[in-house]
Amino acid sequence: MSKALADHLIAIKTAALRPGMFVAALDRLWLHTPFPPDGFFLRDHKQIAKLRRFCTYVYIDPRKSREITETGNEPFAYLPATALSPLVRAQSVGDEMPWARQALIGLANAVRRMIRDVRGGRLPELGTLYGSLMPAVDSIQRCPDALLWLIRTEPPEGYLCRRACGTAITAAAYGARLGFDQAAVRDLALGGLLLDIGKSEVPVSIMAKSEALNAMEYGLVRKHVNHAQEMIRLMTDVPERVVEMVSSHHERFDGSGYPLQQRGAEIPLFARIAGIVDTFDAMTQERHYAPAVSAHTALRYLSGQRYAKFDDALLQEFIHAMGIYPTGTWVELLDGSVGIVCAQDSGWPLTPRIAVLIDGAGHRSAPHTVVANRANPIVRARHSGQPGLDAPDLELIA
């Protein structure tokens, strides 16, 4: 949840609710439910049944409740408000995983609605987008690795949906590791979500083309920036730095980008960040015209474009934030074992935590975690593990 709850609120499973209780907060955003955001009394069991369809638990205000005594009912057992929803504080990747998974599901659903709306001629609603982003931003501030792991190992279906979620999550994780405040991290995530919204106006036949685009087709693709600008300018209260991200994320440090050929510091800060994030995320996805590369390979490409295409200082910070071997990267260790990077060491990017799935003899092993170190360092990144080998459940091993 995005803010601390009042100390006197009581967290209670919806299965234990009774008429007369006052519901002050939910285990999710009010925006995603039909209930009034100022809270409400539970009138009867029919209303409780409706609430149970949306929530696993809620927060009761005992000062406002007028509990109705019913024969056979025992006093409800309650938990402190902090017991069921984590506050914004550091967590391990395993502990954060269930919250991150729900945040990604909600974000992907919101993106799919946004894409449908835009294709149907309707503008996205800023409040709805912010509402879908806040659980993800909260999760990233507790543990960035959880959502970075999920976007690599359990990506949402649909290319545009996956790209929007991936750039939003990566931008937010980058901003959080740069020390930006929550409002800035939220706006970075929103900008990432909207970067390619203009592609909904590009003919599908061009977007899906596997051969090289001709000059006319490439010109139409480049116009997705103009289409996005037009849409965002019609939306209400979009922060200017988000507008700058969308407008200038294809500008490049040496002036070779588009649409304005801006150079160096002429490119707004958030747009310079967006250019790095967008390029990184795009390279790690299968595209009609290019195969996906590992996140490590994408970072090596970006590093080779320092001073030319990207801001050197920001790029170095991005590599430090993501790690030399970013979360979700398949790697091979010196002893021959193979696994997936599942968490970064913020102090030293060459010693991430790895979920090992193949032992040194090349046999599949029970998933377990190790930390890369000088005695058993990472020797190379791999595109994948073995055929049919899926990422493990970090809730069980990390």
C-alpha positions in Angstrom: 0.0 0.0 0.0 1.3 3.5 -0.8 1.0 5.1 2.6 1.1 4.0 6.2 -2.2 3.1 7.8 -3.5 4.6 11.1 -2.2 2.6 14.1 -5.7 1.8 15.4 -6.9 0.0 12.3 -7.3 -3.7 12.5 -6.5 -6.1 9.6 -9.0 -8.9 9.3 -9.6 -11.6 6.8 -12.8 -11.1 4.8 -14.0 -14.5 5.8 -14.3 -13.2 9.4 -16.2 -10.0 8.6 -19.6 -9.4 10.2 -22.3 -6.7 9.6 -21.8 -3.5 11.5 -18.0 -3.3 11.0 -16.6 -0.2 9.4 -14.2 -0.9 6.5 -11.6 1.8 6.4 -9.0 0.4 3.9 -8.6 -2.5 1.5 -5.8 -4.8 0.6 -5.8 -3.2 -2.9 -6.5 0.2 -4.4 -10.1 1.5 -4.0 -9.9 2.4 -7.7 -10.1 -1.3 -8.6 -13.3 -1.9 -6.7 -16.9 -0.6 -6.7 -16.7 0.5 -3.0 -16.6 4.1 -1.8 -13.0 5.3 -1.0 -14.0 7.0 2.2 -14.9 3.7 3.8 -18.3 2.1 4.6 -20.3 0.1 7.1 -21.0 -3.5 6.3 -24.8 -3.7 6.2 -25.4 -7.4 5.7 -23.9 -10.7 4.6 -24.7 -10.0 0.9 -22.4 -7.0 1.0 -19.7 -9.0 2.7 -19.9 -11.7 0.0 -19.5 -9.0 -2.6 -16.4 -7.6 -0.8 -14.9 -11.1 -0.6 -14.9 -11.3 -4.4 -12.4 -8.4 -4.4 -10.4 -8.7 -1.2 -8.6 -11.3 0.9 -8.5 -9.0 3.9 -9.5 -5.4 4.8 -8.8 -2.9 7.6 -11.5 -2.3 10.1 -11.8 0.9 12.1 -13.0 -0.2 15.6 -13.8 3.4 16.6 -16.5 3.6 13.9 -17.7 0.1 13.9 -21.1 -0.8 15.4 -20.8 -4.5 15.5 -24.1 -6.4 15.5 -24.2 -9.3 17.9 -25.4 -12.5 16.3 -26.1 -15.7 18.1 -23.3 -18.2 17.8 -20.7 -15.6 16.7 -17.4 -15.5 18.6 -15.5 -12.3 18.9 -13.4 -11.9 15.7 -9.6 -12.6 15.9 -7.6 -9.7 14.5 -4.0 -8.9 13.5 -2.2 -5.6 13.7 -2.5 -3.5 10.6 1.2 -4.1 9.7 0.9 -7.9 9.6 -0.7 -8.4 6.2 0.6 -5.7 4.0 4.3 -4.8 4.1 5.3 -1.2 4.7 7.7 0.4 2.3 10.9 -1.1 3.7 13.6 -3.4 2.4 12.6 -7.0 1.9 14.2 -10.1 0.5 13.3 -11.1 -3.0 11.6 -14.3 -1.8 9.4 -12.4 0.7 8.5 -9.7 -1.8 7.6 -12.1 -4.6 3.8 -12.6 -3.9 3.3 -8.8 -3.6 5.4 -8.2 -6.8 3.4 -10.9 -8.7 0.1 -9.2 -7.8 1.5 -5.8 -8.8 2.6 -7.1 -12.2 -0.8 -8.8 -12.8 -2.6 -5.5 -12.0 -0.2 -3.5 -14.1 -0.5 -5.8 -17.1 -4.3 -5.7 -16.9 -4.3 -1.9 -16.9 -1.9 -1.8 -19.8 -4.1 -4.1 -21.9 -7.1 -1.8 -21.1 -5.0 1.2 -22.1 -4.1 -0.4 -25.4 -7.8 -1.3 -26.1 -8.9 2.2 -25.2 -6.4 3.9 -27.5 -7.2 1.6 -30.4 -10.8 2.4 -29.8 -10.2 6.1 -30.0 -10.4 6.8 -26.2 -7.7 8.5 -24.2 -6.1 6.7 -21.2 -7.2 7.9 -17.8 -4.3 9.2 -15.8 -5.8 8.2 -12.4 -6.2 4.6 -13.6 -2.7 4.4 -14.8 -1.2 5.9 -11.6 -3.4 3.5 -9.6 -2.1 0.5 -11.4 1.5 1.7 -11.0 1.6 2.4 -7.3 1.7 -1.2 -6.1 4.6 -1.8 -8.5 6.4 1.4 -7.3 5.9 0.3 -3.7 7.2 -3.2 -4.5 10.3 -1.7 -6.2 11.1 0.5 -3.3 11.0 -2.6 -1.0 12.9 -4.9 -3.3 13.6 -4.0 -7.0 14.8 -7.5 -7.8 11.4 -9.1 -7.4 9.6 -7.3 -10.3 12.8 -7.3 -12.4 12.9 -11.1 -11.9 9.2 -11.5 -12.8 9.4 -9.3 -16.0 12.1 -11.6 -17.2 10.7 -15.0 -16.1 6.9 -14.5 -16.1 6.4 -11.7 -18.7 2.8 -10.6 -19.6 1.5 -11.8 -22.9 1.5 -9.5 -25.9 4.5 -7.6 -27.2 3.2 -4.0 -26.6 1.9 -5.0 -23.1 5.3 -6.7 -22.2 7.2 -3.7 -23.5 5.1 -1.2 -21.6 5.4 -3.1 -18.3 9.1 -3.8 -18.8 10.1 -0.2 -19.5 7.9 1.0 -16.6 9.4 -1.4 -14.1 13.0 -0.9 -15.3 12.7 2.9 -15.3 11.2 2.8 -11.7 13.9 0.4 -10.5 16.6 2.7 -12.0 15.1 5.7 -10.4 14.8 4.1 -7.0 18.4 3.0 -7.1 19.4 6.6 -8.1 17.7 7.8 -4.9 14.8 9.6 -6.5 11.8 10.3 -4.3 8.5 8.4 -4.7 6.9 11.0 -7.0 9.8 10.9 -9.4 9.9 7.1 -9.4 6.2 7.1 -10.1 6.6 9.5 -13.0 9.5 7.5 -14.4 7.2 4.4 -14.3 4.4 6.3 -16.0 6.7 7.6 -18.7 8.0 4.1 -19.3 4.4 2.9 -19.6 3.5 5.5 -22.2 6.7 5.5 -24.4 5.3 3.4 -27.2 1.6 4.4 -26.9 1.9 6.0 -30.3 2.6 2.7 -32.0 -1.1 1.9 -31.8 -1.5 4.4 -34.6 1.1 2.7 -36.8 -0.3 0.1 -39.3 -0.1 -3.4 -37.8 1.3 -4.7 -41.1 4.4 -2.5 -40.6 4.8 -3.3 -36.9 4.7 -7.0 -37.7 7.0 -6.9 -40.7 10.0 -9.2 -40.4 12.0 -7.8 -43.3 13.9 -4.6 -43.3 11.6 -1.5 -43.5 11.8 0.7 -46.5 12.2 4.5 -46.1 8.5 5.2 -46.2 7.7 2.5 -43.6 10.5 3.6 -41.3 9.1 7.1 -41.5 5.7 5.9 -40.4 7.2 4.0 -37.4 9.1 7.1 -36.3 5.9 9.0 -36.3 4.8 7.0 -33.2 6.5 9.7 -31.2 4.3 12.4 -32.7 1.2 10.3 -32.2 2.1 9.8 -28.6 2.7 13.5 -28.1 -0.7 14.4 -29.5 -2.5 11.9 -27.2 -0.6 12.9 -24.1 -1.2 16.6 -24.7 -4.9 15.8 -24.7 -4.8 14.0 -21.4 -5.3 16.0 -18.2 -2.5 16.8 -15.7 0.3 14.7 -17.2 3.5 15.9 -15.5 5.8 17.8 -17.9 8.7 15.4 -17.2 6.5 12.5 -18.4 5.7 14.4 -21.6 9.5 15.0 -22.1 10.2 11.3 -21.7 7.7 10.3 -24.4 8.7 13.2 -26.7 12.4 12.7 -26.5 13.2 9.1 -25.7 14.5 8.5 -29.2 16.9 11.5 -29.1 20.5 10.6 -28.8 23.5 12.4 -27.1 25.3 13.0 -30.4 22.3 14.5 -32.1 21.6 11.4 -34.3 18.2 10.7 -32.8 14.7 11.9 -33.6 12.4 13.8 -34.0 14.3 17.1 -33.1 18.0 15.9 -33.2 18.6 17.2 -29.7 22.1 17.0 -28.3 23.7 16.4 -24.9 22.0 18.3 -22.1 19.4 19.7 -24.6 17.7 16.3 -24.0 15.7 16.5 -20.7 17.0 14.3 -17.9 14.0 12.0 -17.7 14.2 11.6 -21.5 17.9 10.6 -21.3 17.0 8.0 -18.7 14.1 6.8 -20.9 16.4 6.4 -23.9 18.7 4.1 -22.0 15.9 2.1 -20.4 13.9 1.8 -23.7 16.9 0.5 -25.6 17.9 -2.0 -23.0 14.4 -3.4 -22.7 13.8 -3.5 -26.5 17.1 -5.5 -27.1 16.1 -8.2 -24.6 12.8 -8.9 -26.3 12.2 -11.0 -29.4 11.3 -8.6 -32.2 10.1 -9.3 -35.8 13.4 -7.9 -37.2 15.9 -8.9 -34.5 16.4 -11.8 -32.0 16.5 -11.1 -28.3 19.9 -10.8 -26.6 20.7 -11.4 -22.9 20.4 -8.5 -20.5 24.2 -8.7 -20.0 24.8 -8.4 -23.8 22.4 -5.5 -23.9 24.4 -3.7 -21.2 27.6 -4.4 -23.1 26.1 -2.7 -26.2 24.9 0.3 -24.2 28.4 0.6 -22.6 29.9 0.7 -26.1 27.7 3.7 -26.9 28.9 5.9 -24.1 29.5 9.6 -25.1 27.9 8.9 -28.5 24.3 7.8 -28.1 23.9 8.0 -24.3 24.9 10.2 -21.3 28.0 8.5 -19.9 27.2 9.4 -16.2 23.7 8.1 -16.4 24.7 5.0 -18.3 27.3 4.1 -15.6 24.6 4.6 -13.0 22.2 2.4 -15.0 24.8 -0.4 -15.2 25.4 -0.2 -11.5 21.7 -0.2 -10.8 21.0 -3.2 -13.0 24.2 -5.1 -12.1 26.8 -6.4 -14.6 24.6 -9.5 -14.8 21.0 -8.1 -14.4 18.4 -9.9 -12.5 16.8 -12.6 -14.6 20.0 -13.3 -16.6 21.0 -16.9 -17.2 24.7 -17.4 -16.2 27.3 -20.1 -16.0 29.7 -20.3 -13.0 33.3 -21.4 -13.0 32.4 -24.8 -11.5 30.1 -25.4 -14.6 26.8 -24.9 -12.7 24.1 -22.8 -14.4 21.3 -20.7 -12.9 19.5 -17.4 -13.1 20.5 -14.2 -11.3 17.8 -13.5 -8.8 19.2 -10.6 -6.6 21.9 -8.0 -6.8 24.5 -7.0 -4.3 24.2 -3.3 -4.1 27.8 -2.9 -2.9 29.5 -5.0 -5.6 27.8 -5.8 -9.0 30.0 -8.9 -9.7 28.6 -10.9 -6.7 24.9 -11.3 -7.4 22.8 -14.1 -5.8 22.0 -16.9 -8.3 19.2 -19.5 -8.3 21.1 -22.6 -9.5 19.2 -25.2 -11.5 22.0 -27.2 -13.2 25.0 -28.6 -11.3 28.6 -28.6 -12.3 28.2 -32.0 -14.0 25.4 -30.6 -16.3 22.6 -32.4 -14.4 19.4 -30.7 -13.3 19.5 -30.1 -9.5 17.1 -29.1 -6.9 16.9 -25.2 -7.1 19.1 -23.5 -4.5 20.8 -20.2 -4.2 24.5 -19.3 -4.2 26.4 -16.1 -4.3 28.9 -15.6 -7.0 32.4 -14.9 -5.5 36.1 -15.0 -6.3 36.3 -18.7 -5.8 33.3 -19.4 -8.1 32.7 -16.4 -10.3 30.4 -16.0 -13.2 32.2 -16.9 -16.4 29.6 -16.0 -19.0 26.0 -15.1 -19.6 23.8 -17.5 -21.4 20.7 -17.0 -23.5 18.9 -19.7 -21.6 19.4 -22.9 -19.6 18.3 -26.3 -21.0 15.2 -27.0 -23.0 12.1 -27.3 -20.8 13.9 -25.8 -17.8 11.7 -23.1 -16.2 12.7 -20.4 -13.7 12.2 -21.6 -10.1 9.7 -20.2 -7.5 11.8 -17.8 -5.5 9.3 -17.8 -2.6 10.5 -21.3 -1.9 14.2 -21.0 -2.3 15.2 -17.3 -1.9 
